[in-house]
Amino acid sequence: MTFEEARAQFPVLERYAYLQAGSVGPIARGTLVAMRAAQDNGITEGRGSHAQFRRLLESREELRSELAALVGVPTETVAITASTTDGCNIVLAGLGLGPSDEVITTTDEHFGLLGPLHMSGAKVVVVEPDADQIVAAVTARTRLIAISHVLWTTGAVLPVHELKAATGLPILVDGAQSAGVIAVDATGLDYYTISGQKWLCGPEGTGALVVAEPESLAVTRPSYLSQQSYDPDGTFEAKDGAARFDPNVTPTAAVAGLREALRSAPAWAFERAHEMAERFRSRLAEAGCEVVVPSERGTLVAWRVPADESADVVAGLADAGVIVRDLPGRGLVRASVGWWTNEDDLDRLVEAL
């Protein structure tokens, strides 16, 4: 498949320079077709039929295997969730942390991680997103490092494997801005969350959580999917593997859509996205923008603007058909550059600025 053929899958790109996959990725025609087919099947056969349930469960397990392959881990270590926030909540509730425990995070984390950290009951130690500072913050009370693989603010890539090796501590990695746009190997990481609707271009309400050792994490928020048998008082035998953490039944159409999105991503996606992100940084700098350029970086491209003007900048760009977002209070505007992004998108952004 050529780049032009692959890009043509996304109708939104015919109208806009869509640079917002860091929040919600574009939906391809094939993904929508798969979702409609699954929905139609439920309408004609009955959503509660035996055949329908069997297909749903089989499709969930196939999706579990496909997501595991995406990040290089065994299928039995993957739970199917609705979001990365789901995954963070599952982990932090299951660890049973308390006031005498500490967790280390950074100044540049999304509330989808920070909220669950706060509610864990542990003391949250916040440092700059710098490997040396993270390691220096470790004490005898530290029970967890909880950080993003790619920062949602600047696109900086944090050395998650190196931090795990340097500290020997359990690590929870928020993969919202990494899975689907950079190569990810979650091997050796204790917990890794995946977003389906961002860079994977799947439906909203889809995601996954990798739990390297499922039996070591408590099931504190069981769903019907968590158990393989239960007693009248609610005592239950958990399913094998990370399936015990599945928090809900993902809609049939959403499962079908995410599976199609995973299948349709081209083999050269990561290389193309990286190349275009570097082009964006160079062109924006040439245009006079103060671009944030981390030493290790993903494909989120951020530039500085006065904090009280960021929302107006985004609104003005939207009027010009360029879809980006601001990061409130940080004085940053962010463009999400995917494998589908082309030079025309870059031209439209620079001209509109």
N, C-alpha and C positions, 0 to 999 in steps of 0.2 A: 504494500500500500504506500503510495506517495504521500508526501506531506500535504499536498493540496487535497487529495482524496480524504485523508484523515481529518483535516481541519473542517472539511465540508460536512462532517457528521453533525456539527453544532449549529443549529439555526440562529442562535443569538449572535454568532460572530458575523452574520450577514448584515447586522444592523449596528452593532456596537463594538468598540474596542473593550472587550470584557476582561477586566483585570482584577477579578474578585474571587478567585478560587480559594483564597485563604479563608474566606467565609463560607461561600457556597460555589462549587464548581459549575461549569456549564453542563447542560444535559444533552446527550447525543440523541439523534433520531432513533437509533437502534435500541437505546436504553428505554425510551418511551414506548416503542413497539413491544418490547418484552414485558414491560409493566402492564400495558393494556391487555396483552394476550393473557397474562396471569389473572388479571381482574375479570376479564370476560369469561374465563374458564370457571371462576367461582360463581359468576352470575348464572351461568347455564347449568352447572352441575351441582350447585349448592355448596356454600362455603363450609358447611359442617359435615359434608359427606365423608365416608371412610376414604374414598379415593383421593379426595382433596387434601385431607389431613396427611395421608401417606406421602403424597407428592410434596407437601410443604415440608415435612420432616426430612425427607430425602434431599430436597433442595437445600435446606439449612445445613445439612452435613457436608454437602458438596461445596457450599459457600465457605464453611469452616475450613475445609482443606485448601481452597483457593486463597483465602486470606493468610493461612499459615505459610503457604508457598511464597506469597508476596514478601513476607518478612523473614523467611528462612528458618521457621521453627516447626516442631512436630504438631500435627493437627490436634492432638489431644491437649495441647496447652492453650488453645484458643477458645475464648468465650465470645459469643455474638451479642453485641450490645446495641444501644441506640445512639451512642455518642462517645466521645472521649471523656466527657464529664461523667457519664455512667461508669466508665472504667475506673476513673479516679475515686469515685465514691465507693465502688465495690472494694477496691484495695484498702483504702484508708479505714473503712468500717471493719474490714476483716482483720486488720492488724491489731486491733484492740489497744491502741495507744492511749496514754494517760498523761496527766500533768507533769510527771517526772521524766517523760520522754521528750526528745527533741527531734525535729525534722528540719532539714536544710533545704531552702529553695532560693530563688533569685528574685531580683527586683523587676524582672521582665516576664513574669508568668501571667497567663490568662486566668480569669476568675474561675474558669472551669476546673482548674487545678487548685487555685488558692482557696476557693470556698470549701471544698472537701478537706483541705489541710486545716483550715481554721476549725471546722466542726469535729476534727479527729480528737480534740482534747489535748493534743501535744503542744508543746511550746514550738512555735514556728520561727526559725532563725532565717532571716532574709539577708542575703549578700548580693553583691554585684555578680552578673553572669560571667564569672572568670574562674577558670579551673583552679588556680592557686588559692583564690579566696574561698572557694567551696571546700577544698581540702583543709584549709586552715581553720574553718569553722567547726570541724568535727571535734566532738568531745566524747567523754565516756558515756554521756547520756544520749548521744545521737543514735536513732533507730532507723532512719530512712533519709535518703537523698531523693528529692522530688523536683524534677526539672524538665524542661522541654528539650527535645532533640534539636528542633529549629525554633528559635524565638519568634513569636508572632509579631513582635515589634520591629525588629531590624533584619530578620532573616539570618542572624548569626547561628552557626551550627556549634553545639556544645559537644565536647568529647565524652560522650556518655560511657563508652566502654572503658576508656582510660580512667574515668572517675570511679567506676566500679572496681577496677583493678587496684587503684591507688588507695582506696579506703576500705575495701572489703565489706562495705555496707550494702544492705538491700537498696535497690534503686528503682524508683517509679519514673518512667519516661513518658511524657506527654508527646505523642507522635502526630498531633493534629496537623502540623505544618511540614511533615516529612514523608509519611507513608503515601506513596503514589506519585511523588515528584522528585525524590532523590532515592538512591539505592539504600535500602534498610536491611540490616542483618541484626535481628533482635536476639540472636543466640548469646547466652551468657548474661542477659539482662533479666532482672526478676519480674518486672511488670512493664508492659509496653502498650499504650493505647493507640487505637487507629480510628480515624474519622472516615466514614464512607461518603459523605456529601461534599467534601472539600476537593482534594486533589485527585481522588478516585472517580470523581464526577458521577457518583451514585445518588440515589434518592436521599432526601432528608430522613432522619431517624434511623440511620444505619451506622454501624461501627463495630469495633472488636476490641478485645483485651487479651493480651498474652500474659499468662501466669506460668512462669517457668516450672514451679512446683505446686500444682493445684492443691495437693493434700495439706500443704503447710499454711494455707490461708483459710480462715474461718468463713463459712457461709453465714452471713449475718442478715442478708436480705433475700431469703429464698423465694423463688417463684415456682409455679407448678413444674417448670422445666428442670428445676434443681435436683429433683428426687427420682429415684428409681423404685422406691416403695415408701409407704408411710403408715403410721398407726393412727387410731382415732384421736389420740391426744396431740397429734402433730409431730411426734417424733418421726424422723425420716432418715433413710439411708441415701446419702448424696450420690449423684451420678459419678461415674469415673471421669477423671480429667477436669478440664476447665469448663466443660459444659454445665457443671454444677452452678456456675456463676451467671448463666444466661438469665437476664433479668425480665425478659418479656418475649412474647411471640412476635417476631418481626413480621409485618404484613407480607403476604405472599407476593404481592406486586413489588414491594421494596426489595425482597430477596432476589426476585427475577431481574430487577433493574440493576442492582449492584453486581450481580454475576455477569450480566451483559457488559456493563461498564468495564469490569476487570478484563474480560475477554477481548474487548475492542481496543485497549491501549496498545499502541505500537511498541515494538521492541526497542526503538531508538528514543523513547520518550524522555528518559532522564538526561541523555546527552543534549538533546534539542532544547529542553527547558533550561539547562545550565547555560548553554550558549546564548540563548535569547536574554536571560537575566543579566549576563555580562554586557550584552549590547545595550540594554536599557540603562545600566549604571553609567556606561561611558557616554551615551547620548545625553542623558539628563545632566551629567556633570558638564559636558560641553555647552549645554543650554544655560548654565549658570546656577543650577540647583545644587544645594548642599546635600549630596548623597551620602548616606551611611554605608560604609564599605567594610564589613567585618573581615577579619583575616580568613576565617572559614565561614562560608556562607551558602545558603540555599537559594531559592528563587523568589523569595519575597524581597522586593526592592523598595526601600524607604528613603524619603528625603525630608529635610527639615523645613518647616514653615512656622511662623508665629502661632503659638498655641491657640490664640483667640481667633485665628483666621482659618484653621484647618478645615472646619466644617464648610465654610464658604468656598474654599478651594475645591473640595470634593463636589459641591453642588454645581459650581461653574463647569467643572469637567464633565459632569453628567449632562449638562445642557448641551455640551459639545459631542455627546455620544461616547464619552470615555468613562468607564465604570471602575472607580477605585474606592478606597475608604480612608478615613482618617482614624487616628488613634487618640481619642479624647484626652486632653490634659498632657499629652506627651510632645506636642508640636511636631508630629510626624504625619505624613501622608504615605500610603502604602499601595504599591501595585503588585499584584500576584501574577507572576509570569509562568505560564504553563507551556507544555510541549506544543500546544495548538496556537500559541501566540506568534504573530508574524511582524514583519517590518512595517506594514500598514498600521498596525495597532500602535507601534512605537511612534511612528510619524504623527498619528492623530493626537497622542498624548503630548508630545513635545510642542506641536503647533497650538494645541489648546492652552498649554501653560503660558 
